[in-house]
Amino acid sequence: MIDLHIHILPGLDDGAETMEDALEMARISAESGVDTVVASSHGSFDGYEPEELYERYERKFQAFRERLSEEEIPLKVCRGMEWLVNDRLLRYIRERKLPTINGGGYLLVEFWFDSSRRYVMSALEKLSEAGYKLVLAHPERYDFVRRSPEILIELYRQEIILQVNKGSLRGEFGRGAFRAADYMLAKGLAGAVASDAHDPVLRSPELEETARILDLHYGGDASEILLEETPLYILKKYKQRD
């Protein structure tokens, strides 16, 4: 399995606090059947200049990969950030490119949960016009989606990959998020499911149970599509050579 969305790099955001936490998350991922993760730390220019943010990420990324090798944890880690879309980011993309998932064509993006439908739709359009393929993180958690989940059909038709959080399927983010996630999955609108893990315990990266839930409730091949096939396509699409 591939986990497209996990806050596993230590000391960068509200995810893993220490290297020990990050390594424990990696062990849990590997033991649950995950072989690849995208280290999707929060990306925001609020508080950091772009180059400073990129440099901090790369230092943490390289240090973590070295420790994984030393500890012999069988987990591949790919680059990627979860970009908070705001006006500053939209101004930035007029002149420069953002780091994408695994150096390919896809960008993982999120919004404040109370963002308006109009703002989100406009921002997604601007990102698409700038040449990015988009993965929208946890759409089931946005207020406007929970009020009117049918908007997800429009996003799906725009070829935006809708990424559901495993916690939403477990009711961890409230009934509204569960219902929106169920709507997406039942109608075949979801493109991927990911852990969005932040720690080894409360928001764990374990995905074996999630795979069973998907296959039980949404079809026998649901976990293969949502946790393997589509994530692999995203990692490989337009991949640049190192």
Secondary structure, DSSP 8 states (H G I E B T S, - for coil): -EEEEE--STTSSSS--SHHHHHHHHHHHHHTT--EEEEEEEE--SSS-HHHHHHHHHHHHHHHHHHHHHHT---EEEEEEEEE--HHHHHHTTTS----GGGSSEEEEE--TT--HHHHHHHHHHHHHTT-EEEEE-GGGSHHHHH-TTHHHHHHHTT-EEEEEHHHHTTTT-HHHHHHHHHHHHTT-EEEEE--B-SSSTT----HHHHHHHHHHH-TTHHHIIIIIHHHHHHHTT----
